[in-house]
Amino acid sequence: MAPSSTVWPLDPHTKAKHDILRSYLGGWYPVLSSHNGRIVFLDGFAGPGVYGGGEEGSPIIALKTLLDHGYLQNMSNCQIVFVFCENEPARLASLQEQIEQVKQEHSPFPKNVIIEIYGDSFSDSARRILDSLTEGDEKQNLAPTFAFVDPFGFSGVPVELLRDLVAYDRCELFVNLMVDHINRFATNPKVSQHMDDLFGTQEYMGVREVEAGKRVQFLHDLYRRQLSTVCKFPYVQSFAMYGKNGHLSYYLMHGTRHIRGVELMKDAMWKTDPGGGSAFHDRLAGMDVLFQLEPDFEPLLAGLRQEFGGRTTSIDEVESWVTLQTPYRKAHLRKNALTPMEKAGTLSVARPGKSGFPSGTRLTFD
């Protein structure tokens, strides 16, 4: 349920989530603005813009990440639009106040940065945005969009609405799936319409037949599949967020249509300090990896041996596999896997140059 007050304390998980958002946008803004005349950041559940201890909310983080970016002057030919949705009047007023403060701090405010605030629910605001695209030349209004959808529960985020909102090829989605909350109410007939909308199917009802310890994974897998099939994201990453007691709180899911988006999100995840005793776990390809300062790379080594053992392949194919099929970053591959394997004599390397693993390198795994 949503907090009842206008502002509330910042918990460790939310801080971690905001750190990931800040890091990702730091890479997303320059990449997308370099190739497009207009890009959009959409915050579907913007909130008051500030927390009880004065910490910045996601709208202010998104704004300041751009305004304080060292590449900002090179983005002057791109219109950067911020769309914030908040329907609770007191929070909306707080958000507007926080935004005005940011504008004053960054005066003169860049002319190519546009801020649009919707005082409606996310679903109503999204439909207004979609309706506006049909009023003129739709192709001129469509733009690469990063949609940050962070609801307090599970209502008001129909997957078919997300599909329409991120239909343009270069749109991305970063959504909070409150799977623990969903698991408690999935079979309650009073919220069946919300569940139907959330998943875009009634397959979630199958959770009734799943043993208790596997229900959360069942719901996670279904939602991830819907993001792939309904929203047409070929790449969907999911990051489980665990609390101090080891209990799963929620999943952060990122949908993109480009491998570069996968790389940027992984970089953001690994750079974020969980803090406060919280921990991130990423589960991909059967690997359960803890994001920490000194991660365990043995699962990566074992995965490489299993996937490529006994054959020769290119460095590009191995990098793609690491990016798309494991929790690890491409940057982990050379230093933490290939170099140790070569030194141990379990990897033979045919290089186009004298050292390293540049493009064109052929790898033979024992």
N, C-alpha and C positions, 0 to 999 in steps of 0.2 A: 504494500500500500504506500501511497505517497506521504511524505512527511506532512504534518498538519500545520507547521509554522511556516512563516515566510522564508526564513533561512534556518539552517540546521548545521550541526557539526560535520566536518569533513572526515570521513572514515578512511582507513588506510587503502582499502580496495579502490575507492573512488579516486584517491590521489594517484594510485598506480595507473588507473585507467586514463586519467588526465595527462600523466607523464607520457604514456604511449601516444595519446592523441597529439600532444605537443611535438614529440619527436617525429611522428609520421608526417604531420603537416609541414614541418620544417623541410622535408624532402619533397613533398607533394607540390607545394606552391611553385618552386622554381621549375620543376619538370613540366608541369602542365601549362604554366603561363608562358613557357618558351615556345609552345607549339599551338596555342589557341588564343583567340582574341577575347575570350570570356570564360571564366571558370566560376564555380559556385560551391560554397560551403554551406550546408544546411544542417542546423541543429534542431531536431524534431521535438525535443523536450528540454528547452533551454534553461528553465529555472530562473532564479533571481540574479544570477551572474556573480554571486558571492556567497561564501559560507560563513558560519558563525564566528570563526576566528579571523575573518578578513581574507581568507584564501580565495583565489579567483575561480569562478565557475567556467564551464566549457566554452561559452560564447566569448568571454574575455580572453581566455587562453588562445582560442582560434584567432581572434583579432590581433592580439599582441604578438603571436608567433609570426604573423605576416608583417606587422608594422615595425617590429624590431629586427626583421630579417636582414642580413647583410646583403642579400640579393635584391632587395626591394626596388632599388632604383632601376634595375634591369627589367622589372615587370611593368614598366609604365605604359607599354603598348597593349596590355591585357587588362580588361575590366574584371575586377574581382568582387563578386557579389556574396554577401553574407545574408543568409535567411535564418531568422530565429523565430521559433514558434513557442509561445507560452500563453496559456489561456487563463491562468489564475491571476486575478487583477493585482493583488499585492506583489506577487513575484514579478509580474510584468512591469510594474512601476519601478521596482528595484533594479530590474534588468536595464530599463531605459536610463536610469540614473547612472548605473555603472558604465554604460556605453558612452554617455555624455562625458563622463570623467575621462575615459580613454581618448575621446576626440580632443578634449582640451589638452591632455598630456602630449598629444601628437599633432599639435597645431603648427603649421597649416596642414590640415588633414588631406591626404592624397586624393586627387580628384577621380582617380580610377578605382577607388575603393567605395563600394556601395553597400549600405546596410538597410535591409528590409526586415521589419518586425511584424509578425502576425499574432494578434491577440486571440487566436482560435486554438483548438486542439490540433495536434499533429495531423490527424486524419482529415479534418476540415481544411486546414491550411494547405496540405498537400493536394487536395482536390481543387482548391482555388488556383494553385500554381499550375496544375495540369490543365485546367479549363482555360487559363490565360494563354497557354501555348497554342490553342486552337483558334484564337482570335485573329492572329496575323499569320505571318509566314512561320510555320512551326520549326522549320529547319534553322531559321535565323535565331530563334529563341533557345533551342536546345544547346546545352553546353556541358562540358565535363563537370560532374557534380560529385562531391564527397558528402554523402548523407550519414550523419551521426545520429543514430536512433537509440536513445538510452531511456526507455520507459521505467516507471517505478514498479510496474507489474507486467501483465500480459495483454491488457485490453488496449484497443485503439491503434494497433499496428498490423493491419491485415496484410498478409504476404502479397496479395494481388495488387494492393496499393503500392507497396514497395516495388513490385515489378514494373508498374507504370512509371514510377518516379525515377527509376534508375535504368530506363530502357535504352538510353543513349549509350553507345559503345564504350565511352571512356568514363562512365559513371562508376562509383564504388560505394559500397555500403559497409558501415561499421556499426553493428547492432549488438545490444546487450540482451541475451536470452536468459531470463530469470528462471532457469530450469528447475531449481529447487521449489520455487513458488508454484510453477506450472505443474510439477509432479504432485503437489498436494491437492490441486483442484481439478486435475485433468478429467476425472470422471464425474465431476459434480454437474448435474444437469442445469443448475442455475447459471453456469458460465459457459454452457456448450456453444453458444453463438460466438463468444469471444475466442474460444478454442478453434472453432471452425474457421474464423477469420485469420487467426494467427498462423495456422498451418496450411490453410487453403485446401484442406482435405479432412475427412473424418478418420483417417488412418490412426490418429493419435489414440482413438478408443481402444486400439489393440494393446495398449499399455495394461489393460485389465488382465491380460493373459501372461504378462511378463512377471517373473519373480522380483521381489522387492529390490534386491541389490542391483538389478539391471534396468530398472525403469527409467532412471535418469539418462542412461546411455541410449536407450531406445528413443526417447523424446529428442535428445540431441541429434541422433543420426537422422531422424525424420525431418527435423527442421533444416539441418544442413543439406539434406537431399532436396528439399523444397527450394532452398536458395539456389541450388544448382539447376533444377529443372524448371521452376516457375520463373525465377528472376534471371535465369540463363547466365549464371556466373560459372565459368568453367573452373575457377579457382576459388575455393572456400576454405579458409583456415579457421580453426576454432581453438580458443585458448581457455582452458578451465582455470577459474580463479578460486583458490582454496584459502580458507581462513586459518587462524592460529591453531584451531582444534583439528585441522585436517579435513574439515567438512566442506564439500563443494558448495560454493555460493551461487555462481552463475558462469555462463560462458560468454566470452566476447567472440563474435564471429565477424570475419572480414571477407567480403565478396569482391572480386575484381575479375576483369577479363584479360588482364595483361600480367605477364610474369614479373615485370618490373614492380608492379604493385605488391606482389607477394614478397619480393625482396625488400622493399621499403618497410613493409609491415613487420617482417621478421627482424630487421635491423632495429626498429622501434621497440619491439618486445624485449629483445636481448639487452638493449641499452637502459631499460627502465629498472630502477632499483625498487624491489617490492616494498621494503621498509615496513616498519611497524609489526614485524613478525609474520606478515602475510607471505604467501608464496604463490608463484605462478606455476602451473603445470601445463605443458603442451602435449597432447597425445595425437600422434600421426604415424601411420604405417606401423602400428604396434609398438612404437617407442614412447615411453613416458619419461619426459625429461624435465628436470627442475631448472628453472631459470635462476641462476645464482652467479656469483662472481667467479667461481671455479667449477664450471659444469663438468659432468662426466661424459667423456667422448667415446667411451667404450661402445655404447649402442651404435654410434656412427660407424666405428670401425667394423663392428659385427655386421651392420647393414650393408656396408660396401662389400665385404667378403661374400655375403649371401647373394647380393644382387649381381655382382660382376666377377665373382670368383671363376677362374679358369678361362677367361676370355680377354680380348683386347678391345678397347673402346677409346673414344675421344674425351678430352677434358670437358668439352661442351656438354656431352651427354651426361657425364658424371655430375657436373654442376647443376644441370637441369633436374636430375634425380634428387640431389640433396635439397634443392630449393622446393620442389613440389611434393616430395614423398617423405620428407623427414622434418623434424622440428628445428633442425640446425640451419644456420646461415651459410650462404655460399662462402663467406669469409672464414668460416671454421674449417673448410675442406682442406686447403693447402697446408696450413701450419699444424693443424691438430689431427690430421688423418693421413694425407698423402706423404708428407715429409717423414713422419715416423714409420710409415709402412715401407717407404723406399729404403730408409736406413736399416730397417729390420730385414730387408731382403725379400719381402713378400710382395713387392711391387716393382715392376720394371718400367722405366720411363724413356720414351723416345721423344726428345725435344727438338723443336726447330731452332732453338738457341742454345746457349751454354748453361743456363740455369732457370730455375723456376718452373712454372706450369702454364706457359702462355697458350693462347689459342693456337691450335695446330698440334698440340702435344697429344701423343698416343700413350695410353696406359694399359699395361698388361698385369692383371691381378692373378696371383698364384691360387 
